[in-house]
Amino acid sequence: MTDHIYKKIELTGSSTVGIQDAIENAISKASQTIRDMRWFEVVETRGHIADGKIAHWQVTIKVGFALSE
């Protein structure tokens, strides 16, 4: 097995649907330019309230990816 070196970046995704959708939006957008993403961890969840209801979710994640050899 080859040794790997990883880098972590922080992203914030948003969604009017929910937490999972916010995470998926962030990962989907990042995958357009970042290769070899391997994992993510949720570091913060917050939302916006409008008229007494949840208007949208924001989720900050750290994403790990392997550096190219």
PDB file of N, H, CA, C and O in Angstrom:
ATOM      1  N   MET A   1       0.837  -1.184   0.000  1.00  0.00           N
ATOM      2  CA  MET A   1       0.000   0.000   0.000  1.00  0.00           C
ATOM      3  C   MET A   1       0.878   1.241   0.000  1.00  0.00           C
ATOM      4  O   MET A   1       1.858   1.311   0.742  1.00  0.00           O
ATOM      5  N   THR A   2       0.538   2.198  -0.811  1.00  0.00           N
ATOM      6  H   THR A   2      -0.258   2.141  -1.413  1.00  0.00           H
ATOM      7  CA  THR A   2       1.297   3.435  -0.930  1.00  0.00           C
ATOM      8  C   THR A   2       0.943   4.379   0.216  1.00  0.00           C
ATOM      9  O   THR A   2      -0.216   4.481   0.617  1.00  0.00           O
ATOM     10  N   ASP A   3       1.958   5.065   0.735  1.00  0.00           N
ATOM     11  H   ASP A   3       2.900   4.982   0.409  1.00  0.00           H
ATOM     12  CA  ASP A   3       1.702   6.092   1.747  1.00  0.00           C
ATOM     13  C   ASP A   3       1.078   7.297   1.065  1.00  0.00           C
ATOM     14  O   ASP A   3       1.464   7.653  -0.048  1.00  0.00           O
ATOM     15  N   HIS A   4       0.114   7.925   1.727  1.00  0.00           N
ATOM     16  H   HIS A   4      -0.199   7.635   2.631  1.00  0.00           H
ATOM     17  CA  HIS A   4      -0.552   9.096   1.170  1.00  0.00           C
ATOM     18  C   HIS A   4      -0.340  10.297   2.075  1.00  0.00           C
ATOM     19  O   HIS A   4      -0.189  10.164   3.289  1.00  0.00           O
ATOM     20  N   ILE A   5      -0.333  11.449   1.471  1.00  0.00           N
ATOM     21  H   ILE A   5      -0.456  11.557   0.484  1.00  0.00           H
ATOM     22  CA  ILE A   5      -0.312  12.717   2.200  1.00  0.00           C
ATOM     23  C   ILE A   5      -1.630  13.403   1.898  1.00  0.00           C
ATOM     24  O   ILE A   5      -2.060  13.456   0.746  1.00  0.00           O
ATOM     25  N   TYR A   6      -2.269  13.927   2.930  1.00  0.00           N
ATOM     26  H   TYR A   6      -1.920  13.884   3.866  1.00  0.00           H
ATOM     27  CA  TYR A   6      -3.584  14.546   2.775  1.00  0.00           C
ATOM     28  C   TYR A   6      -3.543  16.024   3.133  1.00  0.00           C
ATOM     29  O   TYR A   6      -2.695  16.469   3.907  1.00  0.00           O
ATOM     30  N   LYS A   7      -4.458  16.764   2.565  1.00  0.00           N
ATOM     31  H   LYS A   7      -5.147  16.403   1.936  1.00  0.00           H
ATOM     32  CA  LYS A   7      -4.653  18.175   2.890  1.00  0.00           C
ATOM     33  C   LYS A   7      -6.119  18.343   3.261  1.00  0.00           C
ATOM     34  O   LYS A   7      -6.984  17.667   2.703  1.00  0.00           O
ATOM     35  N   LYS A   8      -6.408  19.253   4.213  1.00  0.00           N
ATOM     36  H   LYS A   8      -5.705  19.802   4.667  1.00  0.00           H
ATOM     37  CA  LYS A   8      -7.786  19.550   4.587  1.00  0.00           C
ATOM     38  C   LYS A   8      -8.104  20.991   4.236  1.00  0.00           C
ATOM     39  O   LYS A   8      -7.288  21.890   4.441  1.00  0.00           O
ATOM     40  N   ILE A   9      -9.303  21.200   3.704  1.00  0.00           N
ATOM     41  H   ILE A   9      -9.965  20.469   3.537  1.00  0.00           H
ATOM     42  CA  ILE A   9      -9.788  22.552   3.440  1.00  0.00           C
ATOM     43  C   ILE A   9     -11.136  22.713   4.148  1.00  0.00           C
ATOM     44  O   ILE A   9     -11.806  21.734   4.476  1.00  0.00           O
ATOM     45  N   GLU A  10     -11.510  23.962   4.370  1.00  0.00           N
ATOM     46  H   GLU A  10     -10.965  24.757   4.103  1.00  0.00           H
ATOM     47  CA  GLU A  10     -12.782  24.244   5.014  1.00  0.00           C
ATOM     48  C   GLU A  10     -13.734  24.869   3.995  1.00  0.00           C
ATOM     49  O   GLU A  10     -13.365  25.793   3.271  1.00  0.00           O
ATOM     50  N   LEU A  11     -14.960  24.354   3.949  1.00  0.00           N
ATOM     51  H   LEU A  11     -15.260  23.603   4.537  1.00  0.00           H
ATOM     52  CA  LEU A  11     -15.980  24.827   3.027  1.00  0.00           C
ATOM     53  C   LEU A  11     -17.266  25.097   3.804  1.00  0.00           C
ATOM     54  O   LEU A  11     -17.501  24.483   4.845  1.00  0.00           O
ATOM     55  N   THR A  12     -18.091  26.001   3.311  1.00  0.00           N
ATOM     56  H   THR A  12     -17.901  26.500   2.466  1.00  0.00           H
ATOM     57  CA  THR A  12     -19.418  26.214   3.875  1.00  0.00           C
ATOM     58  C   THR A  12     -20.428  26.089   2.749  1.00  0.00           C
ATOM     59  O   THR A  12     -20.387  26.833   1.770  1.00  0.00           O
ATOM     60  N   GLY A  13     -21.339  25.133   2.906  1.00  0.00           N
ATOM     61  H   GLY A  13     -21.373  24.529   3.701  1.00  0.00           H
ATOM     62  CA  GLY A  13     -22.410  24.936   1.934  1.00  0.00           C
ATOM     63  C   GLY A  13     -23.713  25.456   2.517  1.00  0.00           C
ATOM     64  O   GLY A  13     -23.880  25.510   3.735  1.00  0.00           O
ATOM     65  N   SER A  14     -24.624  25.835   1.653  1.00  0.00           N
ATOM     66  H   SER A  14     -24.489  25.791   0.663  1.00  0.00           H
ATOM     67  CA  SER A  14     -25.921  26.312   2.127  1.00  0.00           C
ATOM     68  C   SER A  14     -27.039  25.650   1.328  1.00  0.00           C
ATOM     69  O   SER A  14     -26.837  25.168   0.213  1.00  0.00           O
ATOM     70  N   SER A  15     -28.237  25.644   1.943  1.00  0.00           N
ATOM     71  H   SER A  15     -28.401  26.036   2.848  1.00  0.00           H
ATOM     72  CA  SER A  15     -29.396  25.042   1.310  1.00  0.00           C
ATOM     73  C   SER A  15     -30.666  25.513   1.995  1.00  0.00           C
ATOM     74  O   SER A  15     -30.678  25.755   3.202  1.00  0.00           O
ATOM     75  N   THR A  16     -31.720  25.641   1.231  1.00  0.00           N
ATOM     76  H   THR A  16     -31.710  25.445   0.251  1.00  0.00           H
ATOM     77  CA  THR A  16     -33.036  25.926   1.810  1.00  0.00           C
ATOM     78  C   THR A  16     -33.735  24.631   2.210  1.00  0.00           C
ATOM     79  O   THR A  16     -34.771  24.662   2.876  1.00  0.00           O
ATOM     80  N   VAL A  17     -33.169  23.487   1.804  1.00  0.00           N
ATOM     81  H   VAL A  17     -32.328  23.462   1.263  1.00  0.00           H
ATOM     82  CA  VAL A  17     -33.802  22.185   2.050  1.00  0.00           C
ATOM     83  C   VAL A  17     -33.412  21.595   3.402  1.00  0.00           C
ATOM     84  O   VAL A  17     -34.282  21.185   4.170  1.00  0.00           O
ATOM     85  N   GLY A  18     -32.108  21.548   3.700  1.00  0.00           N
ATOM     86  H   GLY A  18     -31.401  21.881   3.076  1.00  0.00           H
ATOM     87  CA  GLY A  18     -31.675  20.952   4.960  1.00  0.00           C
ATOM     88  C   GLY A  18     -30.171  20.803   5.055  1.00  0.00           C
ATOM     89  O   GLY A  18     -29.425  21.199   4.160  1.00  0.00           O
ATOM     90  N   ILE A  19     -29.746  20.220   6.166  1.00  0.00           N
ATOM     91  H   ILE A  19     -30.352  19.898   6.894  1.00  0.00           H
ATOM     92  CA  ILE A  19     -28.322  20.074   6.478  1.00  0.00           C
ATOM     93  C   ILE A  19     -27.621  19.184   5.450  1.00  0.00           C
ATOM     94  O   ILE A  19     -26.576  19.556   4.916  1.00  0.00           O
ATOM     95  N   GLN A  20     -28.191  18.017   5.173  1.00  0.00           N
ATOM     96  H   GLN A  20     -29.040  17.714   5.607  1.00  0.00           H
ATOM     97  CA  GLN A  20     -27.539  17.100   4.226  1.00  0.00           C
ATOM     98  C   GLN A  20     -27.393  17.745   2.859  1.00  0.00           C
ATOM     99  O   GLN A  20     -26.358  17.591   2.211  1.00  0.00           O
ATOM    100  N   ASP A  21     -28.403  18.458   2.416  1.00  0.00           N
ATOM    101  H   ASP A  21     -29.244  18.583   2.942  1.00  0.00           H
ATOM    102  CA  ASP A  21     -28.336  19.123   1.111  1.00  0.00           C
ATOM    103  C   ASP A  21     -27.241  20.189   1.098  1.00  0.00           C
ATOM    104  O   ASP A  21     -26.556  20.359   0.090  1.00  0.00           O
ATOM    105  N   ALA A  22     -27.070  20.907   2.207  1.00  0.00           N
ATOM    106  H   ALA A  22     -27.627  20.770   3.026  1.00  0.00           H
ATOM    107  CA  ALA A  22     -26.007  21.917   2.304  1.00  0.00           C
ATOM    108  C   ALA A  22     -24.629  21.262   2.184  1.00  0.00           C
ATOM    109  O   ALA A  22     -23.746  21.790   1.507  1.00  0.00           O
ATOM    110  N   ILE A  23     -24.446  20.116   2.838  1.00  0.00           N
ATOM    111  H   ILE A  23     -25.163  19.687   3.387  1.00  0.00           H
ATOM    112  CA  ILE A  23     -23.181  19.382   2.750  1.00  0.00           C
ATOM    113  C   ILE A  23     -22.948  18.907   1.320  1.00  0.00           C
ATOM    114  O   ILE A  23     -21.859  19.070   0.770  1.00  0.00           O
ATOM    115  N   GLU A  24     -23.979  18.320   0.729  1.00  0.00           N
ATOM    116  H   GLU A  24     -24.864  18.188   1.176  1.00  0.00           H
ATOM    117  CA  GLU A  24     -23.850  17.811  -0.634  1.00  0.00           C
ATOM    118  C   GLU A  24     -23.559  18.935  -1.633  1.00  0.00           C
ATOM    119  O   GLU A  24     -22.799  18.735  -2.580  1.00  0.00           O
ATOM    120  N   ASN A  25     -24.152  20.108  -1.433  1.00  0.00           N
ATOM    121  H   ASN A  25     -24.770  20.271  -0.664  1.00  0.00           H
ATOM    122  CA  ASN A  25     -23.870  21.248  -2.313  1.00  0.00           C
ATOM    123  C   ASN A  25     -22.406  21.656  -2.235  1.00  0.00           C
ATOM    124  O   ASN A  25     -21.784  21.927  -3.262  1.00  0.00           O
ATOM    125  N   ALA A  26     -21.847  21.703  -1.022  1.00  0.00           N
ATOM    126  H   ALA A  26     -22.352  21.482  -0.188  1.00  0.00           H
ATOM    127  CA  ALA A  26     -20.442  22.084  -0.854  1.00  0.00           C
ATOM    128  C   ALA A  26     -19.513  21.063  -1.503  1.00  0.00           C
ATOM    129  O   ALA A  26     -18.571  21.436  -2.202  1.00  0.00           O
ATOM    130  N   ILE A  27     -19.774  19.778  -1.273  1.00  0.00           N
ATOM    131  H   ILE A  27     -20.539  19.475  -0.705  1.00  0.00           H
ATOM    132  CA  ILE A  27     -18.919  18.727  -1.825  1.00  0.00           C
ATOM    133  C   ILE A  27     -19.037  18.670  -3.343  1.00  0.00           C
ATOM    134  O   ILE A  27     -18.038  18.499  -4.042  1.00  0.00           O
ATOM    135  N   SER A  28     -20.247  18.813  -3.848  1.00  0.00           N
ATOM    136  H   SER A  28     -21.059  18.952  -3.280  1.00  0.00           H
ATOM    137  CA  SER A  28     -20.457  18.786  -5.302  1.00  0.00           C
ATOM    138  C   SER A  28     -19.700  19.911  -5.999  1.00  0.00           C
ATOM    139  O   SER A  28     -19.052  19.687  -7.022  1.00  0.00           O
ATOM    140  N   LYS A  29     -19.779  21.105  -5.453  1.00  0.00           N
ATOM    141  H   LYS A  29     -20.305  21.287  -4.622  1.00  0.00           H
ATOM    142  CA  LYS A  29     -19.078  22.250  -6.050  1.00  0.00           C
ATOM    143  C   LYS A  29     -17.562  22.057  -5.963  1.00  0.00           C
ATOM    144  O   LYS A  29     -16.847  22.310  -6.933  1.00  0.00           O
ATOM    145  N   ALA A  30     -17.071  21.611  -4.803  1.00  0.00           N
ATOM    146  H   ALA A  30     -17.652  21.406  -4.015  1.00  0.00           H
ATOM    147  CA  ALA A  30     -15.624  21.407  -4.634  1.00  0.00           C
ATOM    148  C   ALA A  30     -15.100  20.329  -5.572  1.00  0.00           C
ATOM    149  O   ALA A  30     -13.966  20.414  -6.046  1.00  0.00           O
ATOM    150  N   SER A  31     -15.920  19.316  -5.843  1.00  0.00           N
ATOM    151  H   SER A  31     -16.840  19.247  -5.458  1.00  0.00           H
ATOM    152  CA  SER A  31     -15.464  18.212  -6.701  1.00  0.00           C
ATOM    153  C   SER A  31     -15.209  18.649  -8.145  1.00  0.00           C
ATOM    154  O   SER A  31     -14.595  17.910  -8.915  1.00  0.00           O
ATOM    155  N   GLN A  32     -15.673  19.836  -8.513  1.00  0.00           N
ATOM    156  H   GLN A  32     -16.172  20.436  -7.887  1.00  0.00           H
ATOM    157  CA  GLN A  32     -15.417  20.353  -9.854  1.00  0.00           C
ATOM    158  C   GLN A  32     -13.951  20.757 -10.037  1.00  0.00           C
ATOM    159  O   GLN A  32     -13.453  20.792 -11.162  1.00  0.00           O
ATOM    160  N   THR A  33     -13.267  21.059  -8.938  1.00  0.00           N
ATOM    161  H   THR A  33     -13.672  21.030  -8.024  1.00  0.00           H
ATOM    162  CA  THR A  33     -11.874  21.501  -9.044  1.00  0.00           C
ATOM    163  C   THR A  33     -10.901  20.728  -8.152  1.00  0.00           C
ATOM    164  O   THR A  33      -9.689  20.833  -8.337  1.00  0.00           O
ATOM    165  N   ILE A  34     -11.401  19.962  -7.199  1.00  0.00           N
ATOM    166  H   ILE A  34     -12.386  19.876  -7.049  1.00  0.00           H
ATOM    167  CA  ILE A  34     -10.527  19.227  -6.278  1.00  0.00           C
ATOM    168  C   ILE A  34     -10.674  17.733  -6.536  1.00  0.00           C
ATOM    169  O   ILE A  34     -11.779  17.190  -6.529  1.00  0.00           O
ATOM    170  N   ARG A  35      -9.545  17.085  -6.761  1.00  0.00           N
ATOM    171  H   ARG A  35      -8.648  17.526  -6.766  1.00  0.00           H
ATOM    172  CA  ARG A  35      -9.546  15.641  -7.019  1.00  0.00           C
ATOM    173  C   ARG A  35      -9.234  14.875  -5.742  1.00  0.00           C
ATOM    174  O   ARG A  35      -8.684  15.428  -4.790  1.00  0.00           O
ATOM    175  N   ASP A  36      -9.588  13.613  -5.735  1.00  0.00           N
ATOM    176  H   ASP A  36     -10.034  13.164  -6.508  1.00  0.00           H
ATOM    177  CA  ASP A  36      -9.233  12.659  -4.672  1.00  0.00           C
ATOM    178  C   ASP A  36      -9.733  13.056  -3.288  1.00  0.00           C
ATOM    179  O   ASP A  36      -9.043  12.831  -2.293  1.00  0.00           O
ATOM    180  N   MET A  37     -10.937  13.652  -3.213  1.00  0.00           N
ATOM    181  H   MET A  37     -11.498  13.835  -4.020  1.00  0.00           H
ATOM    182  CA  MET A  37     -11.523  13.928  -1.898  1.00  0.00           C
ATOM    183  C   MET A  37     -11.830  12.591  -1.231  1.00  0.00           C
ATOM    184  O   MET A  37     -12.339  11.676  -1.878  1.00  0.00           O
ATOM    185  N   ARG A  38     -11.524  12.474   0.058  1.00  0.00           N
ATOM    186  H   ARG A  38     -11.111  13.217   0.585  1.00  0.00           H
ATOM    187  CA  ARG A  38     -11.652  11.190   0.749  1.00  0.00           C
ATOM    188  C   ARG A  38     -12.643  11.225   1.905  1.00  0.00           C
ATOM    189  O   ARG A  38     -13.318  10.225   2.147  1.00  0.00           O
ATOM    190  N   TRP A  39     -12.756  12.331   2.626  1.00  0.00           N
ATOM    191  H   TRP A  39     -12.207  13.143   2.430  1.00  0.00           H
ATOM    192  CA  TRP A  39     -13.647  12.380   3.785  1.00  0.00           C
ATOM    193  C   TRP A  39     -14.064  13.803   4.067  1.00  0.00           C
ATOM    194  O   TRP A  39     -13.495  14.755   3.532  1.00  0.00           O
ATOM    195  N   PHE A  40     -15.082  13.936   4.929  1.00  0.00           N
ATOM    196  H   PHE A  40     -15.543  13.162   5.363  1.00  0.00           H
ATOM    197  CA  PHE A  40     -15.469  15.255   5.424  1.00  0.00           C
ATOM    198  C   PHE A  40     -15.878  15.129   6.884  1.00  0.00           C
ATOM    199  O   PHE A  40     -16.271  14.058   7.347  1.00  0.00           O
ATOM    200  N   GLU A  41     -15.780  16.228   7.588  1.00  0.00           N
ATOM    201  H   GLU A  41     -15.461  17.098   7.212  1.00  0.00           H
ATOM    202  CA  GLU A  41     -16.255  16.293   8.971  1.00  0.00           C
ATOM    203  C   GLU A  41     -17.021  17.603   9.142  1.00  0.00           C
ATOM    204  O   GLU A  41     -16.574  18.653   8.680  1.00  0.00           O
ATOM    205  N   VAL A  42     -18.156  17.540   9.796  1.00  0.00           N
ATOM    206  H   VAL A  42     -18.519  16.687  10.171  1.00  0.00           H
ATOM    207  CA  VAL A  42     -18.967  18.727  10.043  1.00  0.00           C
ATOM    208  C   VAL A  42     -18.385  19.450  11.251  1.00  0.00           C
ATOM    209  O   VAL A  42     -18.214  18.855  12.315  1.00  0.00           O
ATOM    210  N   VAL A  43     -18.078  20.743  11.083  1.00  0.00           N
ATOM    211  H   VAL A  43     -18.217  21.226  10.218  1.00  0.00           H
ATOM    212  CA  VAL A  43     -17.503  21.511  12.186  1.00  0.00           C
ATOM    213  C   VAL A  43     -18.454  22.579  12.724  1.00  0.00           C
ATOM    214  O   VAL A  43     -18.269  23.067  13.839  1.00  0.00           O
ATOM    215  N   GLU A  44     -19.470  22.945  11.940  1.00  0.00           N
ATOM    216  H   GLU A  44     -19.620  22.548  11.034  1.00  0.00           H
ATOM    217  CA  GLU A  44     -20.406  23.961  12.415  1.00  0.00           C
ATOM    218  C   GLU A  44     -21.699  23.866  11.611  1.00  0.00           C
ATOM    219  O   GLU A  44     -21.681  23.646  10.400  1.00  0.00           O
ATOM    220  N   THR A  45     -22.807  24.034  12.301  1.00  0.00           N
ATOM    221  H   THR A  45     -22.821  24.212  13.285  1.00  0.00           H
ATOM    222  CA  THR A  45     -24.109  24.079  11.645  1.00  0.00           C
ATOM    223  C   THR A  45     -24.837  25.313  12.146  1.00  0.00           C
ATOM    224  O   THR A  45     -24.881  25.575  13.348  1.00  0.00           O
ATOM    225  N   ARG A  46     -25.401  26.061  11.226  1.00  0.00           N
ATOM    226  H   ARG A  46     -25.365  25.848  10.250  1.00  0.00           H
ATOM    227  CA  ARG A  46     -26.171  27.237  11.611  1.00  0.00           C
ATOM    228  C   ARG A  46     -27.254  27.471  10.569  1.00  0.00           C
ATOM    229  O   ARG A  46     -27.244  26.852   9.505  1.00  0.00           O
ATOM    230  N   GLY A  47     -28.170  28.349  10.871  1.00  0.00           N
ATOM    231  H   GLY A  47     -28.178  28.852  11.735  1.00  0.00           H
ATOM    232  CA  GLY A  47     -29.240  28.618   9.935  1.00  0.00           C
ATOM    233  C   GLY A  47     -29.725  30.043  10.039  1.00  0.00           C
ATOM    234  O   GLY A  47     -29.370  30.780  10.959  1.00  0.00           O
ATOM    235  N   HIS A  48     -30.542  30.412   9.079  1.00  0.00           N
ATOM    236  H   HIS A  48     -30.830  29.813   8.332  1.00  0.00           H
ATOM    237  CA  HIS A  48     -31.128  31.746   9.028  1.00  0.00           C
ATOM    238  C   HIS A  48     -32.623  31.606   9.277  1.00  0.00           C
ATOM    239  O   HIS A  48     -33.276  30.739   8.696  1.00  0.00           O
ATOM    240  N   ILE A  49     -33.162  32.458  10.138  1.00  0.00           N
ATOM    241  H   ILE A  49     -32.631  33.162  10.610  1.00  0.00           H
ATOM    242  CA  ILE A  49     -34.587  32.432  10.465  1.00  0.00           C
ATOM    243  C   ILE A  49     -35.254  33.650   9.847  1.00  0.00           C
ATOM    244  O   ILE A  49     -34.768  34.773   9.983  1.00  0.00           O
ATOM    245  N   ALA A  50     -36.369  33.420   9.169  1.00  0.00           N
ATOM    246  H   ALA A  50     -36.764  32.508   9.059  1.00  0.00           H
ATOM    247  CA  ALA A  50     -37.165  34.505   8.590  1.00  0.00           C
ATOM    248  C   ALA A  50     -38.638  34.231   8.891  1.00  0.00           C
ATOM    249  O   ALA A  50     -39.136  33.135   8.636  1.00  0.00           O
ATOM    250  N   ASP A  51     -39.309  35.204   9.420  1.00  0.00           N
ATOM    251  H   ASP A  51     -38.904  36.095   9.627  1.00  0.00           H
ATOM    252  CA  ASP A  51     -40.735  35.079   9.747  1.00  0.00           C
ATOM    253  C   ASP A  51     -41.023  33.882  10.652  1.00  0.00           C
ATOM    254  O   ASP A  51     -42.041  33.206  10.500  1.00  0.00           O
ATOM    255  N   GLY A  52     -40.116  33.631  11.593  1.00  0.00           N
ATOM    256  H   GLY A  52     -39.289  34.180  11.716  1.00  0.00           H
ATOM    257  CA  GLY A  52     -40.313  32.555  12.558  1.00  0.00           C
ATOM    258  C   GLY A  52     -40.093  31.159  12.018  1.00  0.00           C
ATOM    259  O   GLY A  52     -40.431  30.181  12.684  1.00  0.00           O
ATOM    260  N   LYS A  53     -39.527  31.044  10.812  1.00  0.00           N
ATOM    261  H   LYS A  53     -39.252  31.839  10.271  1.00  0.00           H
ATOM    262  CA  LYS A  53     -39.265  29.738  10.199  1.00  0.00           C
ATOM    263  C   LYS A  53     -37.833  29.676   9.697  1.00  0.00           C
ATOM    264  O   LYS A  53     -37.195  30.703   9.468  1.00  0.00           O
ATOM    265  N   ILE A  54     -37.337  28.454   9.528  1.00  0.00           N
ATOM    266  H   ILE A  54     -37.855  27.620   9.714  1.00  0.00           H
ATOM    267  CA  ILE A  54     -35.987  28.272   8.978  1.00  0.00           C
ATOM    268  C   ILE A  54     -36.006  28.662   7.502  1.00  0.00           C
ATOM    269  O   ILE A  54     -36.745  28.081   6.708  1.00  0.00           O
ATOM    270  N   ALA A  55     -35.188  29.648   7.145  1.00  0.00           N
ATOM    271  H   ALA A  55     -34.587  30.120   7.791  1.00  0.00           H
ATOM    272  CA  ALA A  55     -35.108  30.109   5.752  1.00  0.00           C
ATOM    273  C   ALA A  55     -34.046  29.333   4.974  1.00  0.00           C
ATOM    274  O   ALA A  55     -34.260  28.968   3.818  1.00  0.00           O
ATOM    275  N   HIS A  56     -32.905  29.083   5.609  1.00  0.00           N
ATOM    276  H   HIS A  56     -32.730  29.380   6.548  1.00  0.00           H
ATOM    277  CA  HIS A  56     -31.879  28.248   4.981  1.00  0.00           C
ATOM    278  C   HIS A  56     -30.880  27.773   6.022  1.00  0.00           C
ATOM    279  O   HIS A  56     -30.765  28.341   7.108  1.00  0.00           O
ATOM    280  N   TRP A  57     -30.166  26.721   5.665  1.00  0.00           N
ATOM    281  H   TRP A  57     -30.260  26.260   4.782  1.00  0.00           H
ATOM    282  CA  TRP A  57     -29.130  26.109   6.495  1.00  0.00           C
ATOM    283  C   TRP A  57     -27.763  26.444   5.932  1.00  0.00           C
ATOM    284  O   TRP A  57     -27.589  26.562   4.719  1.00  0.00           O
ATOM    285  N   GLN A  58     -26.789  26.596   6.829  1.00  0.00           N
ATOM    286  H   GLN A  58     -26.931  26.499   7.814  1.00  0.00           H
ATOM    287  CA  GLN A  58     -25.379  26.714   6.433  1.00  0.00           C
ATOM    288  C   GLN A  58     -24.595  25.698   7.253  1.00  0.00           C
ATOM    289  O   GLN A  58     -24.725  25.638   8.475  1.00  0.00           O
ATOM    290  N   VAL A  59     -23.783  24.905   6.570  1.00  0.00           N
ATOM    291  H   VAL A  59     -23.677  24.953   5.577  1.00  0.00           H
ATOM    292  CA  VAL A  59     -22.993  23.879   7.244  1.00  0.00           C
ATOM    293  C   VAL A  59     -21.535  24.047   6.827  1.00  0.00           C
ATOM    294  O   VAL A  59     -21.213  24.025   5.639  1.00  0.00           O
ATOM    295  N   THR A  60     -20.665  24.213   7.809  1.00  0.00           N
ATOM    296  H   THR A  60     -20.927  24.230   8.774  1.00  0.00           H
ATOM    297  CA  THR A  60     -19.230  24.303   7.545  1.00  0.00           C
ATOM    298  C   THR A  60     -18.636  22.921   7.745  1.00  0.00           C
ATOM    299  O   THR A  60     -18.862  22.265   8.762  1.00  0.00           O
ATOM    300  N   ILE A  61     -17.865  22.493   6.744  1.00  0.00           N
ATOM    301  H   ILE A  61     -17.680  23.025   5.918  1.00  0.00           H
ATOM    302  CA  ILE A  61     -17.228  21.175   6.790  1.00  0.00           C
ATOM    303  C   ILE A  61     -15.743  21.317   6.492  1.00  0.00           C
ATOM    304  O   ILE A  61     -15.310  22.272   5.846  1.00  0.00           O
ATOM    305  N   LYS A  62     -14.972  20.351   6.976  1.00  0.00           N
ATOM    306  H   LYS A  62     -15.324  19.575   7.501  1.00  0.00           H
ATOM    307  CA  LYS A  62     -13.587  20.202   6.566  1.00  0.00           C
ATOM    308  C   LYS A  62     -13.543  18.985   5.665  1.00  0.00           C
ATOM    309  O   LYS A  62     -14.089  17.934   5.998  1.00  0.00           O
ATOM    310  N   VAL A  63     -12.890  19.133   4.518  1.00  0.00           N
ATOM    311  H   VAL A  63     -12.446  19.987   4.247  1.00  0.00           H
ATOM    312  CA  VAL A  63     -12.799  18.061   3.533  1.00  0.00           C
ATOM    313  C   VAL A  63     -11.336  17.670   3.383  1.00  0.00           C
ATOM    314  O   VAL A  63     -10.474  18.527   3.191  1.00  0.00           O
ATOM    315  N   GLY A  64     -11.063  16.388   3.471  1.00  0.00           N
ATOM    316  H   GLY A  64     -11.763  15.691   3.627  1.00  0.00           H
ATOM    317  CA  GLY A  64      -9.702  15.884   3.289  1.00  0.00           C
ATOM    318  C   GLY A  64      -9.554  15.287   1.896  1.00  0.00           C
ATOM    319  O   GLY A  64     -10.441  14.587   1.406  1.00  0.00           O
ATOM    320  N   PHE A  65      -8.425  15.574   1.272  1.00  0.00           N
ATOM    321  H   PHE A  65      -7.705  16.142   1.670  1.00  0.00           H
ATOM    322  CA  PHE A  65      -8.145  14.983  -0.038  1.00  0.00           C
ATOM    323  C   PHE A  65      -6.677  14.616  -0.128  1.00  0.00           C
ATOM    324  O   PHE A  65      -5.821  15.214   0.523  1.00  0.00           O
ATOM    325  N   ALA A  66      -6.406  13.603  -0.963  1.00  0.00           N
ATOM    326  H   ALA A  66      -7.101  13.117  -1.493  1.00  0.00           H
ATOM    327  CA  ALA A  66      -5.027  13.131  -1.134  1.00  0.00           C
ATOM    328  C   ALA A  66      -4.287  14.055  -2.091  1.00  0.00           C
ATOM    329  O   ALA A  66      -4.826  14.457  -3.122  1.00  0.00           O
ATOM    330  N   LEU A  67      -3.056  14.385  -1.743  1.00  0.00           N
ATOM    331  H   LEU A  67      -2.618  14.058  -0.906  1.00  0.00           H
ATOM    332  CA  LEU A  67      -2.216  15.167  -2.644  1.00  0.00           C
ATOM    333  C   LEU A  67      -1.671  14.257  -3.736  1.00  0.00           C
ATOM    334  O   LEU A  67      -1.368  13.089  -3.496  1.00  0.00           O
ATOM    335  N   SER A  68      -1.552  14.804  -4.928  1.00  0.00           N
ATOM    336  H   SER A  68      -1.798  15.753  -5.123  1.00  0.00           H
ATOM    337  CA  SER A  68      -1.059  14.020  -6.067  1.00  0.00           C
ATOM    338  C   SER A  68       0.396  13.614  -5.843  1.00  0.00           C
ATOM    339  O   SER A  68       1.180  14.325  -5.214  1.00  0.00           O
ATOM    340  N   GLU A  69       0.717  12.463  -6.376  1.00  0.00           N
ATOM    341  H   GLU A  69       0.080  11.885  -6.887  1.00  0.00           H
ATOM    342  CA  GLU A  69       2.111  11.977  -6.240  1.00  0.00           C
ATOM    343  C   GLU A  69       2.976  12.556  -7.322  1.00  0.00           C
ATOM    344  O   GLU A  69       4.171  12.269  -7.377  1.00  0.00           O
TER     345      GLU A  69
END
